Structures are given as C-alpha cells and as structure tokens.
C-alpha cells in the first residue's frame, strides 16, 4: 500500500494528474454550448437504465405469477414488461440520435478550430511537424475527442445509476448475494490501475506510429513522379514494410497484455458468477427465494458486473481521449503569426497613394540554430521597378523572401513596407495583403482553371481571369483546353507542362492585383522569349507595381532595374 501511495504521489508531483485535468478541461470547452442537449442525453440514458432494471424486477413477478404464486397478476406484469421494454427502446433511439448530432457538430467544430490554428501558426513552428502527423491529429485525434465529449460524463452517470440500482435491488432481496456479486470489484480495480498506465503509454506510441505511416504515405504520393523516375519504388515499398513491421510489433505487444488481462478478468468474473449461481440455487432449494427471484438475481448480477466493468473501462477511454486532446493542444498552443501595427496597415490600405516599396536595413536573419543566413544586410525594392535577387543555391534567397512575406522575422535590424505618402509599417502577417507571391515548384490545385484562379479573388469575373491569363502569356494555351476556363486539372496541375503551370500560377498572383509581386524562381521553366514577355507585360500593365524576382537566369537580369546578391551571409547591391 505504501509503495502504491508513493507511486501516486510521484505521478502527481510530475504533473501527470494536472496534465490530464488540463486536457479534460480543454475538451469540455467545446461542450459548453450543448449542455442542454447533454443534460437531456443523460436524462434519457438514466430513464432507459431504470426501465431496464424495472423490467428485470417485473420479470420476477411475472415468473412467480406463472409458477402459481400470483396467477391473477400475469397480464399486469406482462404489460408492465412490454411498456418498460418499449420505453427503453425509445430512450436508446433518442440517445443515439442526440449523440450522433452533437458528436458530428463538436467534431466539425474541433477540426475547424484546429485547422484554423494550424493555418495561423508561425511558419517556422510548423516545421517541427510532418504533414501526415498534422493530418492524423486533425482527423483521428479530433474524432476521438469529439466522441468522448458526448460519451464520457453521460455514460459515467448512466452506468453509475445502473450499478447502484442493480446493487440496491439485489441487496433488498438478499444482502449476502449483493456482497458475493461484488467479489470481483477489488481485482478489477487492481488490474485496471496497471491497465490505465499501459493504455496511456500505448496510445502515445501507437498515435506516433500512425502519424509516421501517414507522413510517409503522404510524402510518397506527393512525390510519386520522382519515386518512379529515380526507380525507387522498391526502396519505398521496403520502407513501408519496415514501418508496418514496427507498427505490428507495438500493436501485438499491447494485444498480448490485454489478452492476458482480459482472460484473467474473465476467469475471475466466471468464478464469481458460479458462486452467485451456487448461492442462488441453495437459497431456492432452502425455500428462501422463488424461481422468479432466482432468475432476477442472474439478471441483476450480470447488470451489476457489466456496469462496474463499464465504469472501469470509461477511465482508460477517458485517458485515450485526454491523450488525443493533448496532441491537439500541442498544435493549438504553438506560437501564432504576428499581425503587427495593424492600425498603420489600415491607414496604408486606405491611402490613395498605392505605390509600395519594401526596405530592409541592417538586418540579421537566422533560424533556430542561431547561425546567420544573412548578416548586416540592406535591401530596397521600389515601386515601378524590377528588383532581382541572385546567389548560389542554399545561400538565402528564399529565406529573404520569407522575411518579405512575414513568415520569418529578422533577429536584428528593420524590415518595413512603405507607401508613396511615406507611411511605413513593419513587415508581418498583416502586410501580406499588399503582396502577390509565386513560389518555386508547382502550386496548381486539383479543380478547374477558373477555380484555381478564383482562389485568390473569389468574385473575379471571367473577363478579369482572361485578362490576368493574357498578361502571364497563359491564355494562349488555356483557350485551347477542352473546356477553356472550366477545364478540370488534376492534382498539382496534372495535364499541364511545368511552364504552363508556372504561367497559370503567375496569372493567379496577378489577379490579386497587389502592389507588390514576388516571383521566387517562378519563370525557371519558361523559355527566354516567353519569360521576357511575361515580365514586360507585368510591368507595362501597372507601371507602379513593385516586382521582386529571385533567379539564376541572366535573361531576367537584363530587364531588372536593380540586382542584389546573397553570398556567404552577405547581401550586397550589384546594380
């Protein structure tokens, strides 16, 4: 006993209990607005339980009446059993309906909430999570939490009522029988303590393994062309089998534990049932109880045992839900994006002077490692000009773009957006609305051409879309597609060449009509002639636009007004 208390105290000191309480409180914040429905759910559950217990008692009197004790009451008891059974069925139907409605609403609410928090989390914070892990938390963990919110407390109350009711009925007719029926309780509690500890460890391990599998599969399908092209199908099949093997080992290890535990508990329960049966037969043989009472004892003993087991099983189920809640909390509590100086942002947005410039002064940029990517650098991109950023791969061009987009912040120096009225504001998530951005790689989504374009401006007319496509030299191939703007594209623009996908992405960015356009190697798949046409079209359409381009291509430099180079952490102006 002392050892058990010592373990409990250690767990409390380690914050185990506080952690579960915090996770539970987080889960039930989503249930507050549905408390009335949950109360009705509890009432219906308790009502159905009482009807079941009442039906068991009525069955005793019906059997006694049939066997000759009170033959004139047969019809009354039969009708009573039918009414109670129907009432129980109806209450279960109501419970099922309410449970399904609240469950799906809370599940959607949790998923929408977590999805929103992921979307608004600082970019570098999300780098610690693989996409498959985030998907697993957003889908599987959210489902577990939602089902527990509606099922945990109501089921606890319902099963507790069933347990107390069955015990009271048995105790009323035979106190000794009630004591015998509870013989398995201490053993169940003892094993459940060990089971709960293993359950929490198992949940964490299995969910991590599931996340690893989902991440691997997501990575594979996202890069299936590369996997095929490099003849790596066998390598990836072997890696999947390795992950599945580890998953199987974990699962079978836990399964072995549960089989041993459940078998032992089943043996204990069966032994108690035999003792109850023997005692009941003895009491019937001695003339202390009737046949109806004997059968009622069996019903109530089963009800008592099942409700007690359910109460015990609710605890590991709750721990499972708390584990899932903890995984969701880990994502929801990540640092959020910073929207700085929003009053000044609004002033610039309302200002008639739309020319926007970006200026960085004496900035240091680094990631969590602390090593500077750019050290003491200055940069300026003015309205009406094309500013190019060059440098070897991996030297920091894309990192600089992330600062401009408010995804990353300088550790020193200033990074500001200015307008023609000389109003300035710090670069952050709040200034992103002034920017259009075309990243490296294929960024086309599954759907029609029009749907891809309207992602950036949902009320854009077909004419506006065509104009943006023409500026990006994309309409020349779009108009040849089977259904023009309504042509359905596959994932990552399947059906388009890399050059076509790039032009479509540029057109989408132009449709936003933002004063600053950032092209991060966005013309790399275009031929030199098309590239020059696109850039000249962009600047001719709006000669007040600020255009920032990262590139390796000399052809872009020939049309650039200014050129900056990043090399060996130095950012310097070449032109």
C-alpha positions in Angstrom: 0.0 0.0 0.0 2.9 2.4 0.9 4.5 1.6 -2.5 1.2 2.4 -4.3 0.8 5.7 -2.5 4.4 6.6 -3.2 3.9 6.0 -6.9 0.7 8.1 -6.9 2.5 11.0 -5.1 5.3 10.8 -7.7 2.9 10.9 -10.6 1.1 13.9 -9.0 4.4 15.7 -8.5 5.4 15.1 -12.1 2.2 16.8 -13.2 0.5 13.7 -14.5 -2.8 14.5 -12.8 -2.7 18.2 -13.7 -1.9 17.3 -17.3 -5.0 15.1 -17.5 -7.1 17.7 -15.8 -5.9 20.4 -18.2 -6.6 18.2 -21.3 -10.0 17.3 -19.9 -10.9 21.0 -19.4 -9.7 21.7 -22.9 -12.0 19.1 -24.4 -15.1 20.3 -22.5 -14.7 23.9 -23.6 -16.4 22.6 -26.8 -19.3 21.1 -24.9 -20.4 24.3 -23.0 -22.9 25.5 -25.7 -24.5 22.0 -25.9 -25.1 21.5 -22.1 -28.9 21.4 -22.5 -28.7 18.6 -25.1 -26.2 16.7 -23.0 -28.4 17.0 -19.9 -31.3 15.6 -21.9 -28.9 12.9 -23.2 -28.1 12.0 -19.5 -31.8 12.0 -18.6 -32.7 9.7 -21.5 -29.9 7.4 -20.5 -30.9 7.2 -16.9 -34.5 6.7 -17.9 -33.6 3.8 -20.2 -31.4 2.3 -17.4 -34.3 2.5 -14.9 -36.7 0.9 -17.4 -34.2 -2.0 -17.9 -33.9 -2.5 -14.1 -37.7 -2.2 -13.7 -38.2 -4.8 -16.4 -35.9 -7.2 -14.6 -37.9 -6.8 -11.3 -41.2 -7.2 -13.2 -39.9 -10.4 -14.8 -39.5 -11.8 -11.4 -43.1 -11.2 -10.5 -44.3 -12.5 -13.9 -42.4 -15.8 -13.5 -43.7 -16.1 -9.9 -47.3 -15.5 -11.2 -46.9 -18.1 -14.0 -45.5 -20.6 -11.5 -48.5 -20.2 -9.3 -47.7 -17.5 -6.7 -49.9 -14.7 -8.1 -51.7 -16.1 -11.2 -54.2 -13.2 -11.3 -51.4 -10.7 -11.9 -49.9 -12.4 -15.1 -51.4 -9.9 -17.6 -50.5 -6.9 -15.5 -46.8 -7.9 -15.2 -46.7 -8.9 -18.8 -48.0 -5.5 -19.9 -45.6 -3.8 -17.5 -42.6 -5.6 -19.0 -43.7 -4.7 -22.6 -44.2 -1.0 -21.7 -40.8 -0.8 -19.9 -39.1 -2.5 -22.8 -40.7 -0.1 -25.4 -39.7 2.8 -23.2 -36.2 1.6 -23.0 -36.0 1.1 -26.8 -37.3 4.6 -27.4 -34.9 6.2 -24.9 -32.0 4.4 -26.7 -33.2 5.7 -30.0 -33.3 9.2 -28.6 -29.8 8.8 -27.1 -28.4 7.5 -30.5 -29.9 10.5 -32.3 -28.7 13.1 -29.9 -25.3 11.5 -29.6 -24.9 11.5 -33.4 -25.9 15.1 -33.8 -23.8 16.5 -31.0 -20.8 14.3 -31.9 -20.7 15.5 -35.6 -21.2 19.1 -34.6 -18.4 19.0 -32.0 -16.1 17.1 -34.3 -16.5 19.7 -37.1 -16.0 22.5 -34.6 -12.8 20.9 -33.2 -11.4 20.2 -36.7 -12.3 23.7 -37.9 -10.7 25.3 -34.8 -7.5 23.2 -35.0 -7.3 23.7 -38.8 -7.6 27.5 -38.3 -4.9 27.5 -35.6 -2.6 25.4 -37.8 -3.1 27.8 -40.7 -2.4 30.8 -38.4 0.6 29.3 -36.7 4.1 30.8 -37.2 5.6 29.2 -40.2 8.8 28.0 -38.6 6.9 26.4 -35.7 5.1 24.1 -38.1 8.4 22.9 -39.4 8.6 20.6 -36.4 5.6 18.6 -37.7 5.3 16.4 -40.7 2.1 16.8 -42.8 1.0 13.3 -42.1 1.2 13.9 -38.4 -0.9 17.0 -38.6 -3.4 15.2 -40.7 -3.6 12.4 -38.2 -4.2 14.8 -35.3 -6.8 16.8 -37.3 -8.7 13.7 -38.3 -8.3 10.7 -35.9 -7.5 12.6 -32.7 -10.3 15.1 -33.3 -12.8 12.2 -33.8 -11.7 10.5 -30.6 -12.1 13.8 -28.6 -15.5 14.6 -30.1 -16.9 11.1 -29.3 -15.5 11.3 -25.7 -17.0 14.8 -25.1 -20.5 13.4 -25.6 -19.9 10.0 -24.2 -17.6 10.3 -21.2 -19.7 12.0 -18.4 -23.2 10.9 -19.6 -22.1 7.3 -19.8 -20.4 7.5 -16.4 -23.6 8.8 -14.8 -25.8 6.2 -16.7 -23.6 3.3 -15.7 -23.3 4.5 -12.1 -27.1 4.6 -11.9 -27.3 1.1 -13.3 -24.7 -0.1 -10.8 -26.3 1.5 -7.8 -29.8 0.4 -8.9 -28.8 -3.3 -9.5 -26.9 -3.4 -6.2 -29.9 -1.9 -4.3 -32.3 -4.4 -5.8 -30.1 -7.4 -5.0 -29.4 -6.0 -1.5 -33.1 -5.6 -0.9 -33.8 -9.2 -1.7 -30.6 -10.8 -0.4 -27.7 -8.8 1.1 -25.4 -11.8 1.1 -25.9 -12.2 -2.7 -25.1 -8.5 -3.1 -21.8 -9.0 -1.3 -20.9 -12.0 -3.4 -21.7 -10.2 -6.7 -19.1 -7.6 -5.8 -16.3 -10.1 -5.1 -14.6 -9.2 -8.5 -14.5 -5.5 -7.8 -11.1 -5.3 -5.9 -9.4 -7.5 -8.5 -10.9 -5.3 -11.3 -9.7 -2.1 -9.7 -6.2 -3.5 -9.1 -5.7 -4.6 -12.7 -7.3 -1.5 -14.1 -4.7 0.7 -12.4 -1.9 -1.2 -14.3 -4.0 -1.2 -17.5 -4.6 2.5 -17.4 -0.9 3.3 -17.2 -0.1 1.0 -20.1 -3.1 2.4 -22.0 -1.7 6.0 -21.9 1.8 4.8 -23.0 0.3 2.6 -25.7 -1.9 5.5 -27.0 1.1 7.8 -27.4 3.2 5.2 -29.1 0.5 4.0 -31.5 -0.5 7.5 -32.5 3.1 8.4 -33.2 3.4 5.3 -35.3 0.2 6.1 -37.2 1.4 9.6 -37.8 4.7 8.2 -39.2 2.8 5.9 -41.5 0.5 8.7 -42.7 3.5 11.1 -43.2 5.4 8.5 -45.2 2.4 7.8 -47.4 1.7 11.5 -47.9 5.4 12.2 -48.9 5.3 9.2 -51.3 2.2 10.2 -53.1 3.2 13.9 -53.3 6.5 12.8 -54.9 5.3 9.7 -56.8 6.7 11.1 -60.1 10.2 11.4 -58.5 9.9 8.0 -56.9 9.2 6.4 -60.3 11.7 8.5 -62.2 14.6 7.5 -59.8 13.4 3.9 -59.8 12.9 3.9 -56.1 9.6 2.0 -55.9 11.3 -1.0 -54.3 13.1 1.2 -51.8 9.8 2.9 -50.8 8.0 -0.5 -50.6 10.7 -1.8 -48.2 10.4 1.4 -46.1 6.6 0.9 -45.8 7.1 -2.7 -44.8 9.6 -1.6 -42.1 7.2 0.9 -40.7 4.4 -1.6 -40.8 6.6 -4.1 -39.0 7.2 -1.7 -36.2 3.5 -0.9 -36.0 2.7 -4.6 -35.9 5.2 -5.2 -33.1 3.7 -2.4 -31.0 0.2 -3.5 -31.6 0.8 -7.2 -30.9 2.8 -6.3 -27.7 -0.2 -4.4 -26.4 -2.6 -7.0 -27.6 -0.7 -9.7 -25.7 -1.1 -7.6 -22.5 -4.8 -7.1 -23.0 -5.4 -10.8 -23.8 -3.7 -11.9 -20.6 -5.5 -9.3 -18.6 -9.0 -9.8 -20.1 -8.6 -13.6 -19.8 -7.7 -13.3 -16.1 -10.6 -10.9 -15.5 -13.0 -13.2 -17.4 -11.9 -16.1 -15.2 -12.5 -14.1 -12.1 -15.9 -13.0 -13.4 -16.9 -16.5 -14.3 -15.8 -17.7 -10.8 -17.9 -15.1 -9.2 -20.9 -16.0 -11.4 -20.6 -19.6 -10.4 -20.5 -18.6 -6.7 -23.6 -16.5 -7.3 -25.3 -19.3 -9.1 -24.5 -21.8 -6.3 -25.7 -19.4 -3.6 -28.9 -18.7 -5.6 -29.6 -22.5 -6.1 -29.0 -23.1 -2.4 -31.4 -20.3 -1.4 -34.1 -21.7 -3.9 -33.6 -25.2 -2.5 -33.9 -23.9 1.0 -37.2 -22.2 0.1 -35.9 -18.6 0.9 -36.5 -17.4 -2.7 -38.8 -18.1 -5.6 -37.9 -19.1 -9.1 -38.6 -15.6 -10.3 -36.2 -14.2 -7.7 -33.5 -16.7 -8.8 -33.8 -15.5 -12.4 -33.9 -11.9 -11.3 -30.7 -12.4 -9.4 -29.0 -13.6 -12.5 -30.1 -10.6 -14.4 -29.2 -8.1 -11.7 -25.8 -9.8 -11.1 -25.0 -9.5 -14.8 -26.2 -5.9 -14.8 -24.1 -5.2 -11.7 -21.0 -6.8 -13.3 -21.4 -5.2 -16.7 -22.0 -1.7 -15.3 -19.0 -2.0 -13.0 -16.8 -3.1 -15.8 -18.1 -0.3 -18.0 -17.3 2.2 -15.2 -13.8 0.9 -15.0 -13.4 0.9 -18.8 -14.5 4.5 -19.0 -11.3 5.6 -17.3 -8.9 4.2 -19.9 -11.3 5.5 -22.6 -11.1 8.9 -20.9 -7.3 8.7 -20.8 -7.3 7.8 -24.5 -9.3 10.9 -25.2 -7.1 13.0 -22.9 -4.1 11.8 -24.9 -5.7 12.8 -28.1 -6.6 16.2 -26.6 -3.0 16.7 -25.5 -1.8 16.1 -29.1 -4.3 18.6 -30.4 -3.4 21.1 -27.7 0.3 20.8 -28.7 -0.6 22.1 -32.1 -3.2 24.7 -31.0 -0.8 26.2 -28.5 2.0 26.8 -31.0 3.1 30.4 -31.4 0.6 32.3 -33.6 1.5 34.6 -36.5 2.2 38.2 -35.6 0.0 40.9 -37.1 2.0 44.0 -36.2 0.9 47.6 -36.4 -2.5 46.9 -37.8 -3.7 50.5 -37.4 -0.9 51.7 -39.7 -1.6 48.8 -42.1 -5.2 50.0 -42.4 -4.0 53.6 -43.0 -1.8 52.5 -45.8 -4.6 50.3 -47.3 -7.0 53.3 -47.3 -4.4 55.8 -48.7 -4.9 56.8 -52.3 -1.1 56.6 -52.9 -0.8 52.9 -53.8 2.9 52.7 -54.7 4.5 50.3 -52.3 8.2 49.9 -51.5 10.0 47.4 -49.3 13.1 48.4 -47.3 15.3 46.3 -45.1 18.1 47.9 -43.1 21.0 46.3 -41.3 19.1 43.0 -40.9 20.3 39.7 -39.5 18.3 36.6 -40.4 18.7 33.2 -38.8 16.8 30.1 -37.9 16.7 28.3 -34.6 20.3 27.1 -34.9 21.4 30.8 -34.3 23.7 30.8 -37.4 23.1 33.9 -39.5 21.8 33.2 -43.0 22.2 37.0 -43.8 24.4 39.2 -41.7 24.1 43.0 -41.6 22.2 43.3 -45.0 20.4 46.2 -46.7 17.7 45.7 -49.4 15.3 48.0 -51.2 12.6 47.3 -53.8 10.9 50.5 -55.1 7.6 50.9 -56.9 7.7 50.6 -60.7 10.9 48.7 -60.7 12.0 45.1 -61.1 14.5 44.1 -58.3 16.4 40.8 -58.8 18.0 38.7 -56.1 20.7 36.3 -57.2 23.1 34.0 -55.5 24.2 30.3 -55.2 21.6 27.8 -54.2 21.2 27.5 -50.4 22.7 30.9 -49.7 19.4 32.5 -48.5 17.4 33.9 -51.4 14.2 32.0 -50.4 14.9 32.9 -46.7 14.9 36.6 -47.7 11.6 36.1 -49.5 10.2 34.6 -46.3 11.1 37.8 -44.4 9.3 39.9 -47.1 6.2 37.7 -46.7 6.2 38.0 -42.9 6.9 34.3 -42.5 10.2 34.9 -40.8 11.5 37.9 -38.8 14.9 39.5 -38.6 16.7 38.9 -35.4 18.2 42.4 -35.8 17.6 45.4 -38.0 14.3 46.7 -39.5 12.1 45.3 -42.2 9.4 47.7 -43.4 6.8 48.3 -46.1 6.3 51.9 -47.2 3.9 53.7 -49.5 4.0 56.9 -51.6 2.9 59.0 -48.7 6.0 57.9 -46.8 3.9 55.9 -44.3 5.7 52.8 -43.1 4.8 49.6 -41.2 6.8 46.6 -40.1 6.6 43.5 -42.3 4.4 40.8 -40.7 1.5 38.6 -41.5 -0.6 41.8 -41.6 1.3 43.3 -44.6 0.9 40.1 -46.6 -2.3 41.5 -48.2 -0.1 44.0 -50.2 1.8 41.2 -51.8 1.2 38.6 -54.5 3.5 35.6 -54.5 4.5 32.9 -56.9 6.7 30.3 -55.1 9.1 27.7 -56.6 7.6 24.5 -57.8 4.1 23.5 -59.0 1.3 25.2 -56.9 -1.7 24.3 -59.0 -4.6 22.6 -57.1 -7.0 20.0 -58.3 -10.1 21.7 -59.9 -10.9 23.8 -62.9 -8.8 26.6 -64.2 -11.4 29.1 -63.0 -11.5 27.6 -59.5 -7.7 27.8 -59.3 -7.8 31.5 -60.3 -10.7 32.4 -58.1 -8.9 31.1 -55.0 -7.1 34.4 -55.0 -10.2 36.5 -55.8 -13.5 34.6 -55.4 -15.7 37.3 -57.1 -13.4 37.6 -60.2 -15.3 37.7 -63.5 -14.4 35.5 -66.4 -13.1 38.6 -68.2 -10.8 39.5 -65.3 -9.5 36.0 -65.3 -8.8 36.1 -69.0 -7.0 39.4 -68.7 -4.7 38.0 -66.0 -4.1 34.9 -68.1 -3.2 37.1 -71.1 -0.7 39.2 -69.1 1.0 36.0 -67.9 1.0 34.6 -71.5 -1.2 31.8 -70.2 -4.4 32.4 -72.2 -2.7 31.2 -75.4 -2.8 27.6 -74.1 -5.8 27.9 -71.8 -8.1 28.8 -74.7 -7.1 25.6 -76.4 -8.1 23.4 -73.5 -11.2 21.3 -74.0 -13.5 23.5 -71.8 -11.2 26.6 -71.6 -11.7 28.1 -68.1 -13.9 25.2 -66.9 -11.3 22.5 -67.9 -10.6 20.3 -64.9 -7.0 20.0 -63.8 -5.6 17.1 -61.8 -3.6 17.3 -58.6 -0.6 19.7 -59.0 -1.9 20.7 -62.4 -1.8 17.2 -63.9 -2.2 17.7 -67.6 -0.1 20.9 -67.8 3.6 21.2 -68.6 5.8 22.8 -65.9 6.0 26.0 -68.0 2.2 26.2 -68.3 1.7 25.6 -64.6 4.1 28.4 -63.8 2.3 30.8 -66.2 -1.0 29.9 -64.6 0.4 30.5 -61.1 1.7 33.9 -62.2 -1.7 34.7 -63.7 -3.4 33.8 -60.4 -1.0 36.1 -58.5 -1.7 38.9 -60.9 -5.4 38.5 -60.4 -5.0 39.6 -56.8 -3.8 43.0 -58.2 -1.5 43.6 -55.3 1.0 46.4 -55.5 4.0 44.1 -54.8 4.6 40.9 -56.9 7.2 38.4 -55.7 8.4 35.7 -58.1 10.6 33.1 -56.4 12.3 31.3 -59.4 8.8 31.4 -60.9 9.9 31.7 -64.5 12.6 29.0 -64.4 10.5 26.6 -66.7 9.8 29.3 -69.3 11.9 29.8 -72.4 13.8 33.1 -72.5 11.4 34.8 -75.0 8.3 33.9 -73.0 10.0 34.9 -69.8 10.8 38.4 -71.1 7.3 38.8 -72.5 5.8 37.9 -69.1 8.0 40.3 -67.2 7.4 43.2 -69.6 3.6 42.5 -69.6 3.6 42.6 -65.8 5.4 46.0 -65.6 3.5 47.5 -68.6 0.1 46.6 -67.2 0.8 48.5 -64.0 4.0 50.7 -64.1 3.6 51.4 -60.4 4.0 47.8 -59.4 7.0 46.6 -57.3 8.4 43.4 -58.7 10.9 41.3 -56.8 12.4 38.3 -58.5 14.8 35.6 -57.3 16.6 34.0 -60.3 19.7 32.2 -61.6 19.0 33.3 -65.2 20.9 36.2 -66.9 17.9 36.9 -69.1 15.9 38.2 -66.1 18.8 40.4 -65.0 18.8 42.2 -68.4 15.3 43.6 -67.6 15.9 44.2 -63.9 16.4 47.7 -62.6 18.4 46.6 -59.5 20.3 43.4 -58.6 21.2 42.1 -55.2 23.4 39.2 -54.5 23.4 36.9 -51.4 26.7 35.1 -50.9 28.4 33.9 -47.7 25.8 35.6 -45.5 26.4 38.9 -47.3 23.6 40.8 -49.0 25.0 43.5 -51.3 23.7 45.5 -54.2 25.4 44.9 -57.6 23.2 47.2 -59.7 
